[in-house]
């Protein structure tokens, strides 16, 4: 994957992160594009590689805890809010994939 493609994916992911945090925690003063881009980079570099070993259970738990901690400290969210942000992010990412990337429902 080219550097430009990675940058575009991170920019889109940062937008999805901002949208999810904005929906779950309206008026959150930490919800800026640069923070979302930083969170995207940290999650991509630290959490995503560990998730490839989710079937080993312990790495999956470590990745989940790391993800919650990243969102907790980056956006000052509690556990429940961080959990809901994750669900909203997944739903938004699914919608982007279905309607923009694939161009149709399957």
C-alpha positions in Angstrom: 0.0 0.0 0.0 1.4 3.4 -1.0 2.1 6.2 1.5 -0.6 8.3 -0.1 -3.2 5.5 0.4 -2.2 5.1 4.1 -2.5 8.9 4.6 -5.9 8.9 3.0 -7.1 6.0 5.2 -5.8 7.8 8.3 -7.5 11.0 7.3 -10.8 9.2 6.7 -10.4 7.3 10.0 -9.7 10.6 11.8 -12.9 12.0 10.4 -14.9 8.9 11.5 -13.3 9.3 15.0 -14.3 12.9 15.2 -17.8 12.1 14.1 -18.2 9.2 16.6 -16.8 11.3 19.5 -19.0 14.2 18.5 -22.1 12.0 18.5 -21.3 10.3 21.8 -19.8 13.3 23.6 -21.2 16.5 22.1 -19.1 19.6 22.9 -16.0 17.6 23.8 -13.3 20.2 23.7 -10.7 17.6 22.8 -12.5 16.6 19.6 -10.2 18.2 17.1 -8.9 16.9 13.8 -5.3 16.8 14.9 -6.2 14.9 18.1 -8.3 12.5 16.0 -5.4 12.0 13.6 -3.0 11.3 16.5 -5.5 8.8 18.0 -5.8 7.2 14.6 -2.0 6.9 14.3 -1.6 5.5 17.9 -4.4 2.9 17.4 -3.1 1.9 14.0 0.5 1.5 15.2 -0.2 0.0 18.7 -3.6 -1.7 18.8 -4.2 -2.9 15.2 -1.1 -5.2 15.0 -2.1 -6.9 18.3 -5.6 -7.5 17.0 -4.2 -9.9 14.4 -3.7 -12.3 17.3 -7.2 -11.8 18.9 -7.8 -15.6 18.8 -5.0 -16.0 21.4 -7.4 -14.2 23.8 -4.7 -12.4 25.9 -3.6 -10.2 23.0 -7.2 -9.4 22.3 -7.8 -8.3 25.9 -4.6 -6.2 25.8 -5.7 -4.5 22.5 -9.2 -3.8 23.9 -7.8 -2.3 27.1 -5.2 -0.3 25.2 -8.0 1.0 22.9 -10.1 2.1 25.9 -7.2 3.7 27.6 -6.3 5.7 24.4 -9.8 7.0 24.1 -10.1 7.6 27.8 -7.0 9.8 28.0 -7.3 11.4 24.5 -10.9 12.5 24.9 -11.5 12.3 28.7 -14.2 9.6 28.2 -15.4 7.1 30.7 -15.6 3.4 30.0 -19.2 3.4 28.8 -18.6 6.4 26.5 -15.5 4.8 25.1 -17.4 1.6 24.4 -20.2 3.5 22.7 -17.7 5.5 20.6 -16.3 2.1 19.4 -19.8 0.9 18.4 -20.5 4.2 16.6 -17.1 4.1 14.8 -17.8 0.6 13.6 -21.2 1.6 12.3 -19.9 4.7 10.6 -17.0 2.7 9.1 -19.4 0.1 7.9 -21.6 2.7 6.3 -18.6 4.3 4.5 -17.5 0.9 3.3 -20.9 -0.1 2.0 -22.0 3.2 0.4 -18.8 4.8 -0.7 -16.3 2.0 -1.3 -18.5 -0.8 -2.6 -21.1 1.5 -4.0 -24.1 -0.7 -3.1 -25.6 -2.8 -0.4 -24.7 -6.5 -0.4 
